[in-house]
Amino acid sequence: MYTAVRITRWSLKLGNRQFPRTAVAARAMSTHMGSVSALDSFLYRNIFGTEDIRKVMMIQSDIVFTDTAFTSSCIEVETALARAQAKCNVIPKEAAELITSKAKFRNLDIDRLRAETEIVGYPILPLVRQLAAACGESGRYVHWGATTQDIMDTASVLQMKRGLDIVQSKIDEVITSLEGLSKKYRDTPMAGRTHLQHALPVTFGYKAAVWLSGFYRHRQRLNQLRGRVLMVQYGGAAGTLASLAGPRGDEGVAVRTALAEELDLVDPPITWHVARDGVAEVASFLSLVGGSLGKIALDLMIMCSNELGEAAEPFVPHRGASSTMPQKRNPISSEVILAASKLLRSNASLVQDGMVADFERASGPWHLEWVAVPQSFVVAVGALHQAQFVLSGLVVDEERMLSNLNSTKGLIVGEAVMMELARHVGRQQAHDVVYAACKDAIENNKTLSSALERKKLVVNSLGVEKIESLCNPINYLGASQRMVDDTLAAE
């Protein structure tokens, strides 16, 4: 990755990241040359993701969704389990202390762990063997009463917890940018479009506030889902905690509660080995965020087109450049965001498919999460980062917006004339009269007002001055500005 090498010159700054103009060092290239995923590619990794989502916010400087981070999280769960069991007098306190001090990622033989994982099919048995050996006599208490999925699920929840913290910070950044656009362009008129055709006038601040309203709801969803999703997993072989039943049958439950406290996770009332709605909710939430981002990206891509020219992504030398057309400034961030939104919807579908699990331990659907969940987090954070870059420096051409608004020569406010005329002649007759005037204006390339002024019924009902006023688009903004204010106030 770029941060691993010395950069002597730079030519592009995107957000708070600098990208090299010269070739990256051979060591960085060799690290990523074998990648088959855009998320790990040394070429694309910081287009579809960011380094933030790969960093662990609590342990060392590892990465949230890498093998190192996942294995470290598994070790974190195993050591927390030992401490929880010691608190419940299930294993000796001294053993828990020794396990906590000796069970470290740095002590692992990674090549051996990888080779044995390929044989077993899961990493926990090979991991426990190494951890137990490192702990000497106390190693007998490593993984006491647990099953593979207990450790992997809880480790995944820890990763999701850290990932959601990063997602929340990125959502907050996007919200701040959208709030700024909503306020700044509250009164900036532009054409509102339906079916890609002029519909009615709006303001650009209104459009930004519509985008913003979705992100306010995403922030609410994120806060709400934590209690449903961030649950500890400890159930044993079939989820019943039979191996730690104890005299009263609740010793295992006490350990689970203590484990939840150790890891600052929710203690569920029952094992969720095959109840995957929580994981699916996270993937679905990220997909919803992606959908909102995709909508913004699609709007901006169209607004950036030469024909509309109403907005442009922040200018950075060579950003979105073409290899053969020097004039090009492609909306590359919006393109990446749009692609990311599609990936997130696809991954959400995969994780929802994984909810259909057989009996007390799934025979395959669980594996879908191993691929889809980490990718969703990386892609979502990458898309949010790209959105923040675009929205925080968006170039808005207010004059072009006004010019486009007036380009249909008043046709965009045909409804305004119809509704006012309806007060005098009824809605249906008013609709027919204005429809005929619009047809005349389009076919004869004239303004709507001039077409209306040729109709005696309209002139007698409204008067010329009223017709001219009604045909001015900036006089028909409805409650656009009020809705901007209400959205900002409702946060």
C-alpha positions in Angstrom: 0.0 0.0 0.0 1.1 3.5 -0.6 1.7 4.3 3.0 4.3 1.6 3.2 6.7 3.3 0.8 8.5 6.6 0.6 6.8 9.1 -1.7 9.2 11.7 -3.1 6.6 13.5 -5.2 2.8 13.6 -5.3 0.3 14.8 -7.8 -3.2 14.0 -6.4 -4.7 14.7 -3.0 -8.1 13.1 -2.4 -9.6 13.9 0.9 -6.6 13.6 3.3 -4.7 11.1 1.3 -1.8 11.7 -1.1 -1.2 9.6 -4.1 2.2 9.2 -5.8 3.1 10.4 -9.2 6.1 8.1 -9.4 5.9 4.3 -9.3 5.5 2.6 -6.0 8.4 0.7 -4.5 9.0 -2.9 -5.4 8.2 -4.1 -1.9 4.8 -2.6 -2.0 4.1 -4.0 -5.5 5.3 -7.5 -4.5 2.9 -7.4 -1.5 -0.2 -6.9 -3.8 0.8 -8.4 -7.1 -0.9 -11.7 -6.3 -4.2 -10.1 -5.4 -7.3 -11.2 -7.3 -9.7 -8.8 -5.5 -10.1 -5.1 -6.2 -10.3 -4.6 -2.4 -6.7 -5.9 -1.9 -5.2 -4.7 -5.2 -2.4 -2.2 -4.9 -4.0 -0.4 -7.9 -7.6 -0.3 -6.7 -7.6 -0.8 -2.9 -8.0 2.9 -2.1 -10.6 3.5 -4.8 -13.0 0.9 -3.4 -11.9 1.2 0.2 -9.8 3.2 2.6 -7.0 2.4 5.0 -9.3 3.5 7.9 -11.6 0.5 7.5 -8.5 -1.8 7.6 -7.2 -0.3 10.8 -8.2 -1.7 14.2 -9.2 1.1 16.5 -8.6 -0.9 19.7 -5.8 -3.4 19.3 -2.3 -2.6 18.0 -2.2 -1.1 14.5 -3.7 -4.1 12.8 -6.5 -4.1 10.3 -10.2 -4.6 10.9 -11.0 -7.0 8.1 -7.7 -8.8 7.3 -6.6 -12.3 8.4 -4.4 -10.7 11.0 -7.2 -8.7 12.5 -9.6 -11.7 12.4 -7.1 -14.0 14.0 -6.3 -11.4 16.6 -10.0 -11.0 17.3 -10.3 -14.8 17.7 -7.5 -14.7 20.3 -9.1 -11.7 22.0 -12.3 -13.9 22.4 -10.4 -16.9 23.6 -8.6 -14.9 26.3 -11.8 -13.0 27.3 -13.5 -16.4 27.6 -10.8 -17.6 30.0 -11.2 -14.5 32.2 -15.0 -14.9 32.1 -14.7 -18.5 33.2 -12.3 -17.6 36.0 -14.8 -15.0 37.3 -17.4 -17.8 37.3 -15.0 -20.2 39.0 -15.1 -22.6 36.1 -11.3 -22.5 35.6 -8.5 -21.4 37.9 -7.8 -17.6 38.0 -4.1 -18.3 37.5 -4.8 -20.2 34.3 -6.9 -17.3 32.9 -4.1 -14.9 33.7 -1.5 -17.0 32.0 -3.7 -17.6 29.0 -4.2 -13.8 28.7 -0.5 -13.1 28.9 0.7 -16.0 26.6 -2.0 -16.2 23.9 -0.6 -13.6 21.5 -0.8 -13.3 17.7 3.0 -12.7 17.6 3.6 -16.2 19.0 1.8 -17.9 16.1 3.3 -20.0 13.4 1.3 -18.5 10.5 2.4 -20.9 7.9 1.4 -23.8 10.1 -1.9 -22.1 10.9 -2.7 -21.6 7.2 -1.8 -25.2 6.3 -3.8 -26.7 9.0 -6.8 -24.5 8.3 -6.8 -25.8 4.8 -7.1 -29.3 6.1 -9.6 -28.7 8.9 -11.7 -26.2 7.0 -11.9 -23.8 9.9 -9.0 -21.9 11.7 -10.1 -22.4 15.3 -8.9 -25.9 16.0 -5.4 -25.2 14.5 -5.4 -21.8 16.4 -6.4 -23.4 19.7 -3.6 -26.0 19.4 -1.0 -23.3 19.1 -2.4 -21.2 21.8 -2.7 -24.2 24.2 0.9 -25.1 23.5 2.0 -21.6 24.2 0.2 -21.6 27.6 1.9 -24.7 28.9 0.0 -26.5 31.7 -2.8 -23.9 31.6 -3.3 -24.6 27.9 -5.8 -27.3 28.9 -8.3 -24.5 29.7 -8.1 -22.7 26.4 -11.4 -22.9 24.5 -13.1 -24.5 27.5 -16.7 -25.5 26.6 -16.7 -23.5 23.4 -17.2 -24.5 19.8 -15.6 -23.2 16.7 -18.5 -21.0 15.7 -18.7 -19.4 19.1 -15.2 -18.0 18.6 -15.6 -17.1 15.0 -19.0 -15.5 15.4 -17.9 -13.4 18.4 -14.7 -12.4 16.6 -16.7 -11.3 13.6 -19.0 -9.3 15.9 -16.0 -7.5 17.3 -14.9 -6.7 13.7 -18.4 -5.5 12.8 -18.5 -3.3 16.0 -15.2 -1.6 15.0 -16.3 -1.4 11.4 -19.6 0.2 12.4 -17.7 2.9 14.4 -15.8 3.8 11.2 -19.0 3.7 9.1 -20.7 6.1 11.7 -17.8 8.5 11.5 -18.0 8.5 7.7 -21.7 9.0 7.7 -21.3 11.9 10.1 -18.8 13.5 7.6 -21.2 13.1 4.7 -24.0 14.6 6.8 -21.9 17.6 7.6 -21.2 18.2 3.9 -24.9 17.7 2.9 -26.0 20.1 5.6 -23.6 22.7 4.2 -25.0 22.2 0.7 -28.6 22.4 1.9 -28.0 25.7 3.7 -25.8 27.3 1.1 -28.1 26.5 -1.8 -31.4 26.7 0.0 -32.7 29.4 -2.4 -30.8 28.4 -5.6 -33.5 27.6 -8.2 -33.0 24.8 -10.6 -35.1 22.4 -12.7 -36.7 19.5 -10.9 -36.8 16.5 -13.2 -39.0 13.5 -13.4 -38.4 10.8 -16.1 -35.3 12.9 -16.9 -37.6 15.6 -18.2 -38.3 19.1 -16.7 -41.1 18.7 -14.1 -41.3 21.7 -11.7 -38.8 24.1 -10.3 -37.0 23.2 -7.1 -33.9 24.5 -5.4 -30.5 22.8 -5.2 -30.7 23.1 -1.5 -33.9 21.1 -1.6 -32.3 18.4 -3.6 -29.3 18.2 -1.1 -31.8 18.2 1.8 -33.6 15.2 0.2 -30.2 13.4 0.1 -29.5 14.5 3.7 -32.8 13.2 5.0 -31.8 9.7 4.1 -28.5 9.9 5.9 -30.2 11.2 9.0 -32.3 8.1 9.0 -29.2 5.9 8.3 -27.6 7.4 11.5 -30.7 6.5 13.4 -30.7 3.0 12.0 -27.1 2.5 12.9 -27.7 3.6 16.5 -30.7 1.3 16.7 -29.2 -1.9 15.3 -26.2 -2.1 17.6 -28.2 -3.6 20.4 -29.8 -6.2 18.0 -26.5 -7.1 16.2 -23.5 -6.8 18.5 -24.2 -9.9 20.5 -21.7 -12.3 22.1 -21.8 -15.9 20.9 -21.2 -18.7 23.4 -23.3 -21.8 23.1 -21.1 -24.9 22.7 -21.6 -27.7 20.2 -25.3 -27.4 19.6 -25.9 -24.1 21.3 -27.3 -25.5 24.6 -24.1 -24.9 26.7 -24.5 -28.6 27.9 -20.7 -28.9 28.5 -21.0 -26.2 31.2 -24.5 -27.0 32.6 -23.3 -27.1 36.2 -25.4 -28.3 39.2 -28.3 -25.9 38.4 -27.9 -25.9 34.7 -27.0 -22.2 34.4 -23.2 -22.2 34.8 -22.7 -21.8 31.0 -25.2 -18.9 30.9 -23.2 -17.1 33.7 -20.0 -17.5 31.6 -21.8 -16.1 28.6 -22.9 -13.1 30.5 -19.4 -12.6 31.9 -17.9 -13.0 28.4 -20.3 -10.3 27.1 -19.1 -8.0 29.8 -15.4 -8.7 29.1 -15.9 -7.8 25.4 -18.5 -5.0 25.9 -21.1 -6.9 23.8 -24.8 -7.6 24.3 -25.6 -10.9 26.2 -28.4 -12.6 24.2 -31.0 -14.8 25.8 -30.3 -17.7 23.5 -27.6 -18.9 21.1 -27.8 -17.5 17.6 -25.6 -20.0 15.7 -28.4 -20.4 13.1 -30.3 -17.2 13.7 -28.4 -14.9 11.3 -30.7 -12.0 11.2 -28.3 -9.8 13.1 -25.5 -10.3 10.5 -28.0 -9.9 7.7 -29.2 -6.6 9.2 -25.7 -5.2 9.2 -25.2 -6.2 5.5 -28.7 -4.8 4.7 -27.9 -1.6 6.5 -24.7 -1.1 4.5 -26.7 -1.9 1.4 -29.2 0.8 2.3 -26.4 3.3 2.8 -25.0 2.3 -0.6 -28.4 2.8 -2.2 -28.5 6.4 -0.9 -25.0 7.0 -2.0 -25.8 5.5 -5.4 -28.7 7.9 -5.8 -26.5 10.9 -5.1 -23.9 9.6 -7.5 -26.4 9.0 -10.3 -27.8 12.5 -9.9 -24.4 14.1 -9.9 -23.2 12.1 -12.9 -26.1 13.5 -15.0 -25.7 17.0 -13.6 -22.0 16.8 -14.5 -22.7 16.1 -18.1 -21.7 18.8 -20.6 -25.3 19.2 -21.7 -26.5 20.1 -18.2 -23.2 21.4 -16.7 -24.9 22.2 -13.3 -22.2 20.6 -11.1 -18.7 19.2 -11.2 -16.7 17.0 -8.9 -13.8 18.9 -7.2 -11.0 19.5 -9.6 -7.7 17.8 -8.9 -5.1 17.6 -11.7 -5.5 14.3 -13.6 -8.5 13.2 -11.6 -10.9 11.5 -14.0 -8.5 12.2 -16.9 -8.6 10.3 -20.2 -5.5 8.7 -21.8 -6.5 10.1 -25.2 -8.9 13.0 -24.7 -7.2 15.9 -22.9 -10.5 17.7 -22.2 -12.0 15.0 -20.1 -12.9 15.4 -16.4 -14.9 12.3 -15.8 -17.0 12.1 -12.6 -14.8 9.2 -11.4 -15.8 9.3 -7.7 -19.5 9.2 -8.6 -18.8 6.2 -10.9 -17.0 4.3 -8.1 -19.8 5.1 -5.7 -22.4 3.8 -8.2 -20.5 0.6 -8.6 -20.1 0.2 -4.9 -23.8 0.6 -4.3 -24.4 -2.3 -6.7 -21.8 -4.5 -4.9 -23.4 -3.7 -1.5 -26.9 -4.8 -2.7 -25.4 -8.0 -4.1 -23.6 -8.8 -0.9 -26.8 -8.1 1.2 -28.6 -10.7 -0.9 -25.8 -13.2 -0.2 -25.9 -12.7 3.6 -29.7 -12.9 3.6 -29.4 -16.2 1.7 -27.2 -17.3 4.5 -30.1 -16.9 7.0 -31.6 -20.1 5.6 -29.6 -22.5 7.7 -30.3 -26.1 8.4 -31.0 -27.4 11.9 -28.5 -26.4 14.7 -25.4 -25.8 12.6 -25.5 -24.7 9.0 -23.8 -26.9 6.4 -22.6 -24.1 4.1 -24.6 -20.8 4.2 -22.5 -19.5 7.1 -19.5 -19.4 4.7 -21.2 -16.7 2.6 -20.7 -14.2 5.4 -17.0 -14.8 5.4 -16.8 -13.3 1.9 -19.7 -10.8 1.9 -19.5 -9.1 5.3 -15.9 -7.9 5.2 -16.2 -6.8 1.6 -19.4 -4.9 2.4 -17.7 -2.9 5.1 -14.7 -2.0 3.0 -16.8 -1.1 0.0 -19.3 1.0 2.1 -16.5 3.0 3.8 -14.8 3.5 0.5 -18.0 4.8 -1.1 -18.7 7.1 1.9 -15.1 8.4 1.6 -15.6 9.1 -2.1 -18.9 10.8 -1.4 -17.3 13.0 1.3 -14.6 14.0 -1.2 -17.2 15.0 -3.8 -19.8 16.7 -1.6 -17.3 18.7 0.5 -15.8 20.3 -2.6 -18.7 20.1 -5.1 -18.5 22.8 -7.8 -22.1 24.2 -8.3 -22.9 26.4 -11.3 -25.9 28.4 -10.2 -26.0 30.4 -13.4 -26.2 27.2 -15.4 -28.9 25.9 -13.2 -31.0 29.0 -13.8 -30.3 28.9 -17.5 -31.4 25.3 -17.7 -34.5 26.1 -15.6 -35.4 28.8 -18.2 -34.5 26.7 -21.2 -38.0 25.4 -21.8 -39.3 29.0 -21.9 -41.8 28.7 -19.1 -43.1 25.2 -19.9 -41.8 23.9 -16.6 -44.4 25.9 -14.8 -47.4 24.8 -16.8 -48.9 23.4 -13.7 -48.8 26.8 -12.0 -50.8 28.3 -14.8 -53.2 25.4 -14.8 -53.9 25.5 -11.1 -54.5 29.3 -11.1 -56.8 29.1 -14.2 -58.7 26.2 -12.6 -59.9 28.7 -9.9 -61.9 30.4 -12.7 -62.9 27.6 -15.2 -62.4 24.3 -13.3 -59.5 22.0 -13.3 -60.3 19.8 -16.3 -60.9 22.7 -18.7 -57.9 24.5 -17.3 -55.8 21.4 -18.0 -57.0 21.2 -21.6 -56.4 24.9 -22.3 -52.9 24.9 -20.9 -52.1 21.6 -22.6 -53.0 23.2 -25.9 -50.9 26.3 -25.1 -47.9 24.1 -24.2 -48.3 22.2 -27.5 -48.3 25.4 -29.4 -45.2 26.7 -27.6 -43.3 23.5 -28.2 -44.2 23.2 -31.9 -43.7 26.8 -32.7 -40.6 27.5 -30.5 -42.3 30.2 -28.5 -42.6 31.0 -24.8 -45.5 29.6 -22.8 -46.6 33.1 -21.8 -46.9 34.2 -25.5 -48.9 31.1 -26.3 -51.2 31.7 -23.4 -51.6 35.3 -24.2 -53.2 34.3 -27.5 -56.0 32.6 -25.7 -58.8 34.9 -24.8 -60.1 32.7 -22.0 -56.8 32.8 -20.3 -56.3 36.5 -20.7 -59.8 37.3 -19.5 -59.4 35.1 -16.5 -55.9 36.0 -15.4 -54.7 39.1 -17.2 -51.4 39.5 -19.0 -49.4 40.6 -15.9 -50.6 37.5 -13.9 -49.7 35.3 -16.9 -46.1 36.7 -17.0 -45.7 36.2 -13.3 -47.0 32.6 -13.3 -44.7 31.8 -16.2 -41.6 32.8 -14.2 -40.2 29.6 -12.8 -38.6 31.2 -9.7 -42.1 32.1 -8.5 -43.1 28.5 -8.3 -40.8 26.9 -5.8 -43.5 25.6 -3.5 -42.3 24.7 0.0 -38.8 23.8 -1.2 -37.1 26.3 1.2 -39.4 25.4 4.1 -38.6 21.7 3.7 -34.9 22.5 3.8 -35.4 24.3 7.0 -37.6 21.6 8.5 -35.2 18.8 7.5 -32.3 20.6 9.2 -34.4 21.3 12.2 -35.6 17.7 12.5 -32.1 16.3 12.9 
